[in-house]
Amino acid sequence: MCEEILIRLDVKHINYLNRIMEGYEYFGVVTTVKDSTGVLRIRVTPDTCKEVQEILANLPIDFDYV
């Protein structure tokens, strides 16, 4: 069961990703795990996990799953 997604991205994109999630009515809630390295936790529900992964896959920024 998917309850969170961990990603690492350039710190300059943290606010951008947070705004995207806000725009999607909080399908996922973004929290910073390590802001100095750009590691983020996106809390999701089992119902929104796939949608959030699809949103991430279509973003114009680079990131890695952690």
Backbone torsions as a table, in degrees:
resi	resn	phi	psi	omega
1	MET	NA	131.4	-176.7
2	CYS	-90.7	117.7	177.7
3	GLU	-120.5	-15.5	177.6
4	GLU	-154.8	153.7	175.9
5	ILE	-125.7	126.3	177.2
6	LEU	-104.9	129.8	177.8
7	ILE	-135.7	161.4	173.8
8	ARG	-125.6	130.5	177.0
9	LEU	-143.9	171.5	177.4
10	ASP	-62.6	132.9	-175.0
11	VAL	-57.9	-24.7	179.8
12	LYS	-69.0	-12.8	-179.7
13	HIS	-100.5	1.8	-177.5
14	ILE	-61.1	-49.9	-179.3
15	ASN	-63.3	-39.8	178.2
16	TYR	-57.4	-50.0	-179.5
17	LEU	-62.5	-41.3	178.2
18	ASN	-60.7	-42.4	179.7
19	ARG	-65.8	-37.0	177.3
20	ILE	-62.3	-46.3	179.7
21	MET	-63.9	-36.4	175.3
22	GLU	-62.2	-41.5	-179.5
23	GLY	-64.9	-27.7	176.9
24	TYR	-92.6	29.0	176.9
25	GLU	54.5	39.9	175.0
26	TYR	57.9	46.8	170.0
27	PHE	-55.7	-32.5	175.8
28	GLY	-139.1	143.6	179.3
29	VAL	-104.2	121.7	-174.9
30	VAL	-89.9	129.3	171.5
31	THR	-131.6	149.3	-179.6
32	THR	-88.6	128.1	176.0
33	VAL	-91.1	-51.5	176.7
34	LYS	-138.3	98.0	-175.9
35	ASP	-66.3	-27.1	-178.9
36	SER	-70.0	-23.8	-179.7
37	THR	-113.3	-0.8	177.0
38	GLY	76.3	26.9	177.4
39	VAL	-88.7	125.1	-177.5
40	LEU	-123.4	150.2	172.4
41	ARG	-111.6	128.9	174.7
42	ILE	-112.4	110.8	179.4
43	ARG	-82.2	128.5	-177.6
44	VAL	-131.4	170.9	171.6
45	THR	-106.7	163.5	176.4
46	PRO	-56.4	-30.0	180.0
47	ASP	-76.2	-25.2	-176.7
48	THR	-106.9	-4.1	-175.2
49	CYS	-57.4	-50.9	-178.5
50	LYS	-63.6	-38.6	179.0
51	GLU	-64.3	-41.9	179.0
52	VAL	-65.4	-40.7	177.2
53	GLN	-62.4	-37.2	177.5
54	GLU	-68.3	-41.2	176.3
55	ILE	-59.3	-47.6	179.9
56	LEU	-59.8	-42.3	-177.8
57	ALA	-63.3	-23.9	-177.2
58	ASN	-102.3	6.4	178.4
59	LEU	-76.6	147.6	179.7
60	PRO	-86.1	32.1	178.0
61	ILE	-129.0	155.2	178.9
62	ASP	-88.6	140.9	175.4
63	PHE	-155.7	165.0	176.2
64	ASP	-126.9	143.6	171.2
65	TYR	-75.5	141.5	-179.0
66	VAL	-103.7	NA	NA
